Amino acid sequence: MRIIFVFLSLICSATLSAQTTLTADAIVQKAIDNKSQNDPREALESFSLHAYEKTIITDSLNGSSHNFFSEKASLVQYDRESDFTEEIMGYQLAGFKSPRYEVFAVNIQSRSFYDSDFVIFNNRYAGILSKRGVRNYNYTLQETAPGEDYIISFTPKAPKRIPGLTGTMVLDQRTFAIKDIKVRISDKLNIVLNQEYTYIEENNIYLPVRRELFLDKGSEDRQLSFFKGRISIGTIENEVLENMVSRKFLVSTTTMSDFKVNTPINKELSKYAITFDQGASEKTESFWQKYRPEKLTSKDKRSFSEIEKIVNAENIERRLGTTNNFSIGYFSFKAFDFDLTYPVKFNNYEGLRLGIGGVTNESFSKRFRLEGYTAYGFKDKDLKYGIGGGYLLNPDKGAWISATYNSDLEEVGNYAYLTDRRVYSLFEPRLVNITQFYKHRTTRINLEYRLTPQILSEFQIAHRRLDQTTPYRYNKDGEIIRDYDVTEATASFRWSPSNKYLKTDSDVLPVYEGHPIISGQISQAVDGLGGDLAFTKLAAKMFYRVDRLNKTATEVLLEGNIAFGDLPITHLFHAFPNAPTKETILQRFSVAGVNSFETMYFGEFFSDRLFTAQIKHRLAPFNISKRFKPEMVFISRFALGDIRNPEDHLDIDAFGSLSKGYTETGFELNKLLFGFGTSLTYRYGAYHLPNWEDNIAFKFTFNLKL
């Protein structure tokens, strides 16, 4: 008997020893290695589920009502080709009569802990089961009985440098798949996150069945909000947050059910990340009883009437509409949106320019729009104006056809993409320094059309009458001309392959904006149909940005342009110079642009073939104090170009072609005082100037987060 007992003890000891031979790091590495078998996105062809989510924001967990309440029931689908798509079948947003779609674009938390990054309320953390996680986490194996699942604790190694999560995860002892996760973070935001999983036996896979997120803002100044807009002031980004939801606690619970694995999904819905069923905001109580895992509390129910009183009393819906429009450069007044880019501008030709203009909004008509503006330059003493209108052909495709007429100025050598996103800036840096303009009177017809959620297109037919503001003349095949007409057709597109979008009844809104962003454009002018010139212009550009968890970022901007045919200087390309033509460094002291060549002088170079490249690397902000966090940006720019027949351009100062390659490098030190900073750029290489001072651009920057 004693021999049998010893024998059994030896077996148990051997089993326990085998169990503990794997270290925590080795177990985590096996979980990473088995990701293709355990991550549902890799292991399954497709799957779908129903999800119910309830989110509240409140001052007190024991009060009579919440400050924010929303619930939604969704059909979530996934396949490898389309990624995740969410069809919102029903939703309720307490207090609001009109839909607030920005609420549904907020990323409360990531769907998967297998990702390289994990997002909680738009804050990024290193993923716990990723190659990056292995480098940035300490893992500890907790003691368990033989044959039981592994329980791994994880903590970030350097949380101030690489934000990380703290908690425990349960891994299946056989497959190393995630079975349960609990996260606790005590930092600027106090976070508790729990995620439970269910096992689908026939597919040998674990799928999340319940997520709980509790967020306590604590003493952190940042507000918790679903309503936000962004404003650019020069290079400013400002987050506008509504006070009504800037409370202390956020609680969000999501329950998943009705799992279907490896079944076909609705491909039509898969074009967009989020869509809404018809009448999603008008569901009956019987609908909600079907999807709610538990009844609403009395506090939940009281929130509808209490929040509605606040919304009505403080006119929150109108204020939110005003805030959203202001973030893209409009101020709404009843049926008209005033364009905030018009009121005040300044440049060397017009001097002070004052104006007013805008466009009608949906309060005027959901299908028609009217637009117009007028402006006056006090130096050139000339009135500029424009008028136009448009009709919405197809809301699903954003298909607008519009006609406009403008009498205004345009910068010589500027070539703009039709599909470039409107950028609102209260402060336009480069405009102040521009010296070369031409006058134009333009009649155009435009057709905007969204080919796919990620591809925008626009087609334009235009006739322009161009008048010079300088003595310039152009030799067109022996004919000397000064002023001329251009009849031109232009096709443009912008492709954002990584972007994800939310589809509403009348609009498409970005949910996630990724990179690269690729634009292309072709223009063809004809000698005939009222035009005096025949030319072709082709252009393409690519922008890519990498944001890192350590708060550094790298941006790359590449652009190529080529043109051939009849090309007066107005239709050549410049590389966006931004150096005033003055003698000393201090006389040239002005405001730095965003993507301009700071040491290149206006009128110094023009090309009919041009390539430019720019690299910016942003360091993490220097955390000197709570309110003083300057930022350093290193910048390097390159331009290569050439021009055919420069002798055809008459009565103008001689200019170069960039055929030797232009280089400049420098840095910006931003946010030193009230958003102002400084920049220093140096010109070197083939176009280095003999006078050392002429190669230096010392300027100020304006980069303020209000």
C-alpha positions, 0 to 999 in steps of 0.5 A: 500500500505504501508503495502505491502511495509513493508511486501515485505521489511521483506521478502527481509531482511529474504532472505538476512539474510538466505543468510548470515547465512553461514560463509566463513568457513562453505561454504568452508566446504560444498564445501569439503563435496560435493566433491564427487558430484562436483569433476568430478573424483568422480562424473563421471565414465569417461570423455574425452575432447580435449585440446589445450595448448600453452606455451611460455617463453620470455624475453619481452612480446613486443619483436619480438620473443619468447625464447621458444614456444610449442603447443600441441593438446591432447585427455585427458581421465579419468576413475576411474581405470586408472586416467588421460591419455593424448594422444598427437595427435600433437605437435610443439616445435620451433627450435628442429628437434628431439623430446624433450620428457622432455618438456611434462613431466613438470607439469605446473599446476595441473588439479584440485583445489579439490586436497590436493596439487596444483602444479604450475610449479613443486612448491607445494601449499596447496589445497584450498578445502581440509582438509589441506586447512581448516587448512592453509587458511583464507577464506572471504565471499564477499558481493553478491546479494541474490541468487547469487553465493558465492565469497570466497577470500582465503589467506594462514595463514602461507605462509613461513611455508606452501606454499599457494595460494592467490585469489578468487573462485566462488562457485555455490550457490546451489551445492557449486561446483567450477565455476571460480578461480583466483589466484594471488601470489606475492612471489619469483615467481609472478603468475597469474592463471585463470581457467574457467568452463563450466556446463554440465547440463545433468550430473549436473557437472562443467568441466574446459574449459580454464586455463591461467597461467602467471608466472613472475620470477621477481628477483628470481634466479631460472630459468624457464626451461623445460630441466633438469637433475639430478646428484647425487654426494654422496647425491647431487642433482643438477638441470641442466637448459639450459640458452636458456629458463631461461628467465623472463616470462612464459605464458601457456594457455589451452583450453578444448572442445568436452566433452564426459561424462560417455563414454568408454575410450581406455584402451590400452592408459590408461596404460601410463600417456602420449602417442604420436600418430604416426607422432604427430610432423608432423601435417599439418596446417589444423590439427592445425586450427581445434584445435587452439582456435585462430590463432598464432600471428606474434610473435609466427610465427617468433619464429620458425625461430628465435629459430631454428637459436639459437638452430643451432648456439649454438648446443643446441640439442647436449648439451641437449643430453649431459646434459641428459646423464651426469645426469645418469652418461654418457658422450656422444661422437658420437656413444659411451657413456662413463660411468663416474662411471669407471674413478677413484675409491679408496678402501682398496684392490685395492688402486687407481683404474683407468678405462674407459668404456661405451656403444654404443648409438642409433647413433650406432644402435637402436637395437644393443648395445656393451659395455665394460670396463677395470680398473687397481688397483695400490695396487693389481696390477691387471687388471679388464675388461668386455665386452658384447652386447645386442639386443632390442627384443621389444621396447614397452616392453623395452625387451633387451637380452644381454650377458656379461663377466666380470673379476672383484672384488665383495664385500663379503656379497653384494646382489644386485637387478638386477632391482635396478635403476642405481645410478650415483654418482661422489663420492661413500662414502662407497666404500672407506672403504670396506675391504673384496672382492672376485675375480670372472669371470662371464659369464651371459645372461640377459633378461630385460622386462617391464611387465607393465609400473609400473613393471620392471622385469629381468631374469639372468642365470650366471656362476661364478668362485670365487677366495678368496682374503683371506685365507678363506675356507668353509666346504661343507658337510665335503668337505673343499673348497676355490675356487668354481664355481656357476651356478645360475638363478635369477629373479627380479622385481621392482614395482612402483605402484604410478609412472606415465610414458610417452611412446615414440617410443623407451622408457618409461620415468617417468612423476611422481615418487611416493611411495612405491617402492617395489623390490623382487628377487629370486636366485637359484644355482644348484650343477651341470651344472658346479656349485659346490654349491646349494642354494636358496636366497630370498630378498624383500625391500620397500622404502617409502617417504613422502614429506610435504609442510613445506619442511620436509620429512620422509623416510622408508626403509625395507628389508628382506633376507633369504637363505638356502643351501650351503652358503660360506661367499661370499653368506651370507648377511651383513647389509652394515657396514661402520665403519673402523676397527680402534681404535679411533673415529678420526682414523675412521673419514671418509665419511658417506654412504647413507643407511649404518650402520655407527657404524657397523664394516666391517666383524663384522656380517654375516647372512643367515636370515636378516631384516633391517629397516631405518627411516630418518626424514629431517627437513626443511632447516634452512634459515639462509641466501640466500646461507647458508641453512644447513639441519638436518636429524635424522636417526635410524637404526635396524638390526635383523639376524641369521646364521646356522652352523657358524662353517662351515666358516674356517680361518676367524675372528669370526663374529656375527649373529645379533640375538639380534637385532642391533640398532643405531641412530644419525643425519646429519647436511648437507650443512655446507660448500661447500656441506660438512656436518657432522654426528654423530651416536651412537650404543646402545642396545644389541650390545653396546660395552664396550669401549664407544668410539667404539660405536660412528661414527663421519663422514663427509657428502657430500651433495651439490646442484650446 
